Amino acid sequence: MPPRIVMMDSALSAAEIARELAPSGMELVIAPFGSEAFKAAIGEAEYLVGFGNRAIDAGFYAAAPKLKLFQLLSAGYDTVDIEAARAAGIPVCNNGGANSTAVAEHALMLMLATCRRLVWQHENVVSGRWRGNDPGSTKLYELRDKTLGIVGLGAIGKKVARLANAFGMTVHYYDIRRVSEAEEDALSVRFKLLGEILRGSDIVSLHVPLTPASKHMIGAAELARMKPTAYLVNTCRGPVVDEVALTAALEAGTIAGAGLDVFDQEPPSADNPLFRLKNVVLTPHYAGPTWDNQQARFRNAFDNCQRVARGERPLWVIPELA
């Protein structure tokens, strides 16, 4: 019997591309998580591919005794039961930066959309209000010569830095893992403490994983340290920001605006107070999945499966299990 890969079917994953790239000599089973087909296949599975799910717990691993790898198609892993994976001895790997270009571009898009009030402009045009009622009072801003503070200089943060350089921005970063001075020079970035990032940046862009340490790392006190003309962009995970505090800061004018791809609760409730604010641009946690990176995500996933099959250590093991 060939080694079996079980992939969780998802609307965010193109099954036809997965089938096209599936390694020869391996069986690929694609089924929705928890379906009868999934349950029938997982007992003989050696590799699990898909997105994190809280139901993948100790009981799940007990029902999949041959499993050797849990390969994520996402960069984030906050929905992974790390302790259950550790107890079962199963390495969990993220997608190796397959969607880093997409998320970095999305972050820049939100910066531009907030600074240039794109949604407001669009709504005015389609409603027949060519430039609004009082165009003289509307302030639109360029990115050039602005200071960008990147919180989290991983694969995505580094690509954001490179794009920001192309726009003529000054780029500072904060990360618990500092890069070398040579890499800072190559990226045209400089390390600052988080407080310095908040006080000195015109735009703060968040690119950290959601962990107990990073939950609500941006709260009322941090928002109060930002400039009243500054913008916050979040394309990582919603709970990194205290959403109640952010809503209050946006309503009070503590900061100028925000571009958000992620929320504390997803999907957000219909009465989320952010929906009624005019100084936010919101997208539905859609920064990562593009058609362009479908192949990269599956390529990385299946390469890792083949590495494990050869007896090698997989790439991109999450830090908690490395």
Stockholm file with secondary structure:
# STOCKHOLM 1.0

chainA/1-322         MPPRIVMMDSALSAAEIARELAPSGMELVIAPFGSEAFKAAIGEAEYLVGFGNRAIDAGFYAAAPKLKLFQLLSAGYDTVDIEAARAAGIPVCNNGGANSTAVAEHALMLMLATCRRLVWQHENVVSGRWRGNDPGSTKLYELRDKTLGIVGLGAIGKKVARLANAFGMTVHYYDIRRVSEAEEDALSVRFKLLGEILRGSDIVSLHVPLTPASKHMIGAAELARMKPTAYLVNTCRGPVVDEVALTAALEAGTIAGAGLDVFDQEPPSADNPLFRLKNVVLTPHYAGPTWDNQQARFRNAFDNCQRVARGERPLWVIPELA
#=GR chainA/1-322 SS CCCEEEEECCTTSCHHHHHHHCCTTSEEEEECTTSHHHHHHHTTCSEEEECCCTTCSHHHHHTCTTCCEEEESSSCCTTSCHHHHHHHTCCEECCTTTTHHHHHHHHHHHHHHHHTTHHHHHHHHHTTCTTCSCGGGCCCCCSTTCEEEEECCSHHHHHHHHHHHHTTCEEEEECSSCCCHHHHHHHTEEECCHHHHHHHCSEEEECCCCCTTTTTCBCHHHHHHSCTTCEEEECSCGGGBCHHHHHHHHHHTSSSEEEESCCSSSSCCTTCGGGGCSSEEECCSCSSCCSTTHHHHHHHHHHHHHHHHTTCCCSCBCGGGC
#=GC SS_cons         CCCEEEEECCTTSCHHHHHHHCCTTSEEEEECTTSHHHHHHHTTCSEEEECCCTTCSHHHHHTCTTCCEEEESSSCCTTSCHHHHHHHTCCEECCTTTTHHHHHHHHHHHHHHHHTTHHHHHHHHHTTCTTCSCGGGCCCCCSTTCEEEEECCSHHHHHHHHHHHHTTCEEEEECSSCCCHHHHHHHTEEECCHHHHHHHCSEEEECCCCCTTTTTCBCHHHHHHSCTTCEEEECSCGGGBCHHHHHHHHHHTSSSEEEESCCSSSSCCTTCGGGGCSSEEECCSCSSCCSTTHHHHHHHHHHHHHHHHTTCCCSCBCGGGC
//
